[in-house]
Amino acid sequence: MRIFSVPEAQTGILHRQPYQDAVLPPALQEPYGRPVTAAEATREILEDVAARGDAALWDWSSKLEGRTPKNLEISAEELQKSYESIPAALAASMKLAADRIRAFHQQQPCVSWIDNSEQGTLGQVIRPIDRVGIYCPGGTAPLPSTLLMTAIPAQVAGVQSIAAITPAQRGTGLPSEVTLAAAHVAGLKSVYVSGGAQAIAALAFGTETVRKVDKICGPGGLFTTLAKKALFGQVGIDGLAGPTETLIIADATADAETVAADLLAQAEHDIWASAILLTPARQTAEAVAAAVGHKLETLPRAEIIAESLARGSGIVVTDSLTEAFGLSNAYAPEHLCLMVENPWSCLASVRNAGGIFLGQDSFEVLGDYVAGPSHVMPTNGTARFSSALNVLDFVRIVSVFGLNQSALDTLGPSAARLAAAEGLTAHARAVTDRLDAC
């Protein structure tokens, strides 16, 4: 794992590249028959699904993934069969995770309110979104945890119609058995089979099989994220939760083997994943680099990890922890892990992050699966202005106006003056005509 100076990192691994500018490896360009950017490839898929529906889903799954779905929709019987096929201990772990996710999100304040005054009533009412689509990645590894982390907050919010969509696995034409089992644990009734941009398009436009949704939530890879970005407005989105990223700030007290293990855990997601260490301790940097090297040799997904580490990951030696936190806040990581002597004392230094993990025992993999907060978090710097997935992503806040004559008398003249100042005469007269009639 390469060690960088701060100036090198600021023009390299800490420099954000817009998703649409990502250069596709030659192998990913082959299905298009010509050189294309990631944005161009995504646009072609979206337009095709909008025009041809199910037929486009079959074709793109075969072209891009080498997987032809057995069916585009999974039956309730298949979901139950998958659940019954997994080991009992795994089923118990899924239920544990589901219970903790539900309990955590039930703590989130999300209530309607009404305020009565002399001028009448004002307030806000909370209404769940009618139908939500959940994207559950599964291209290089099944992610049943993502299904639980996304569906359960929607259920807590009161969403009645939830559809999940996830890619088929090679050779079976079906999604991963563990993902289908997770859908059963969550109590989902609609599960579709497709991946990438074509899956997002199916949820947004609807097809002969896939019923369109009002909002799409869930993380994904490059194409999934670009598709969500392109279709915002046609459908709601939770945010741009694209390829995963983790940033660790460590001092000289950090255990190098543990830091390396956490970096590798995130780098194994896919080749676009990013794993970065910031440390003022050169000795720690060198020890972590060495630990990454020897641990990598024993991991089954070593090829994916190696490309991820070479593409957008690395170790940065800073002058101080203060500089490390400054770089982190500018980078705004999805996951920020504080492997320092007193992590709680550093919490106030963090402004931008999707999730903060405090100390060696509070590590990201626990958050990925069983801690409780959703692991769907903002990536690519969007933690500067957005939040981890939560109950509010699945509701609408509707303003309520119940004003009376007293409000007209008290507030009307000011409303009329403001309307006139904007040159909106009809607006002003809607007020003055009422005042004149009193």
Secondary structure as the mmCIF struct_conf table of DSSP 4:
data_model
#
loop_
_struct_conf.conf_type_id
_struct_conf.id
_struct_conf.beg_label_comp_id
_struct_conf.beg_label_asym_id
_struct_conf.beg_label_seq_id
_struct_conf.end_label_comp_id
_struct_conf.end_label_asym_id
_struct_conf.end_label_seq_id
STRN STRN1 ILE A 3 SER A 5
HELX_RH_AL_P HELX_RH_AL_P1 VAL A 6 GLN A 10
TURN_TY1_P TURN_TY1_P1 THR A 11 LEU A 14
BEND BEND1 HIS A 15 HIS A 15
HELX_RH_3T_P HELX_RH_3T_P1 TYR A 19 ASP A 21
HELX_LH_PP_P HELX_LH_PP_P1 ALA A 22 PRO A 25
HELX_RH_AL_P HELX_RH_AL_P2 PRO A 26 GLN A 29
HELX_RH_3T_P HELX_RH_3T_P2 GLU A 30 TYR A 32
TURN_TY1_P TURN_TY1_P2 GLY A 33 GLY A 33
BEND BEND2 ARG A 34 ARG A 34
HELX_RH_AL_P HELX_RH_AL_P3 ALA A 38 ARG A 52
TURN_TY1_P TURN_TY1_P3 GLY A 53 GLY A 53
HELX_RH_AL_P HELX_RH_AL_P4 ASP A 54 TRP A 60
HELX_RH_PI_P HELX_RH_PI_P1 SER A 61 GLU A 65
BEND BEND3 GLY A 66 GLY A 66
BEND BEND4 LYS A 70 LYS A 70
BEND BEND5 LEU A 72 LEU A 72
STRN STRN2 GLU A 73 ILE A 74
HELX_RH_AL_P HELX_RH_AL_P5 ALA A 76 SER A 85
BEND BEND6 ILE A 86 ILE A 86
HELX_RH_AL_P HELX_RH_AL_P6 ALA A 88 GLN A 106
TURN_TY1_P TURN_TY1_P4 GLN A 107 GLN A 107
BEND BEND7 GLN A 108 GLN A 108
STRN STRN3 TRP A 113 SER A 117
TURN_TY1_P TURN_TY1_P5 GLU A 118 GLN A 119
STRN STRN4 GLY A 120 PRO A 128
BEND BEND8 ASP A 130 ASP A 130
STRN STRN5 ARG A 131 TYR A 135
BEND BEND9 GLY A 139 ALA A 141
HELX_RH_AL_P HELX_RH_AL_P7 PRO A 144 ALA A 157
TURN_TY1_P TURN_TY1_P6 GLY A 158 GLY A 158
BEND BEND10 GLN A 160 GLN A 160
STRN STRN6 SER A 161 THR A 166
HELX_LH_PP_P HELX_LH_PP_P2 PRO A 167 GLN A 169
TURN_TY1_P TURN_TY1_P7 ARG A 170 THR A 172
BEND BEND11 GLY A 173 LEU A 174
HELX_RH_AL_P HELX_RH_AL_P8 GLU A 177 ALA A 186
TURN_TY1_P TURN_TY1_P8 GLY A 187 GLY A 187
STRN STRN7 SER A 190 VAL A 193
HELX_RH_AL_P HELX_RH_AL_P9 GLY A 196 PHE A 205
BEND BEND12 GLU A 208 VAL A 210
HELX_LH_PP_P HELX_LH_PP_P3 ARG A 211 LYS A 212
BEND BEND13 ASP A 214 ASP A 214
STRN STRN8 LYS A 215 CYS A 217
HELX_RH_AL_P HELX_RH_AL_P10 LEU A 222 LEU A 231
STRN STRN9 PHE A 232 PHE A 232
TURN_TY1_P TURN_TY1_P9 GLY A 233 GLN A 234
STRN STRN10 VAL A 235 VAL A 235
STRN STRN11 GLY A 236 ILE A 237
BEND BEND14 ASP A 238 ASP A 238
BEND BEND15 PRO A 243 PRO A 243
STRN STRN12 GLU A 245 ALA A 250
TURN_TY1_P TURN_TY1_P10 ALA A 252 THR A 253
BEND BEND16 ALA A 254 ALA A 254
HELX_RH_AL_P HELX_RH_AL_P11 ALA A 256 ALA A 267
TURN_TY1_P TURN_TY1_P11 GLU A 268 GLU A 268
BEND BEND17 HIS A 269 HIS A 269
TURN_TY1_P TURN_TY1_P12 ILE A 271 TRP A 272
STRN STRN13 SER A 274 THR A 279
BEND BEND18 PRO A 280 PRO A 280
HELX_RH_AL_P HELX_RH_AL_P12 ARG A 282 LEU A 296
TURN_TY1_P TURN_TY1_P13 GLU A 297 THR A 298
TURN_TY1_P TURN_TY1_P14 PRO A 300 ARG A 301
HELX_RH_AL_P HELX_RH_AL_P13 ALA A 302 GLY A 312
STRN STRN14 GLY A 314 VAL A 317
BEND BEND19 ASP A 319 ASP A 319
HELX_RH_AL_P HELX_RH_AL_P14 LEU A 321 TYR A 331
BEND BEND20 GLU A 334 GLU A 334
STRN STRN15 HIS A 335 MET A 339
BEND BEND21 VAL A 340 ASN A 342
HELX_RH_AL_P HELX_RH_AL_P15 PRO A 343 CYS A 346
HELX_RH_3T_P HELX_RH_3T_P3 LEU A 347 SER A 349
BEND BEND22 ASN A 352 ASN A 352
BEND BEND23 GLY A 354 GLY A 354
STRN STRN16 GLY A 355 LEU A 358
BEND BEND24 GLY A 359 GLY A 359
TURN_TY1_P TURN_TY1_P15 GLN A 360 ASP A 361
BEND BEND25 SER A 362 SER A 362
HELX_RH_AL_P HELX_RH_AL_P16 GLU A 364 TYR A 369
TURN_TY1_P TURN_TY1_P16 VAL A 370 VAL A 370
BEND BEND26 ALA A 371 PRO A 373
BEND BEND27 HIS A 375 HIS A 375
TURN_TY1_P TURN_TY1_P17 ASN A 380 GLY A 381
HELX_RH_3T_P HELX_RH_3T_P4 THR A 382 ARG A 384
TURN_TY1_P TURN_TY1_P18 PHE A 385 PHE A 385
HELX_RH_3T_P HELX_RH_3T_P5 VAL A 391 PHE A 394
STRN STRN17 VAL A 395 LEU A 403
HELX_RH_AL_P HELX_RH_AL_P17 GLN A 405 ALA A 421
TURN_TY1_P TURN_TY1_P19 GLU A 422 GLY A 423
HELX_RH_AL_P HELX_RH_AL_P18 THR A 425 ALA A 437
#
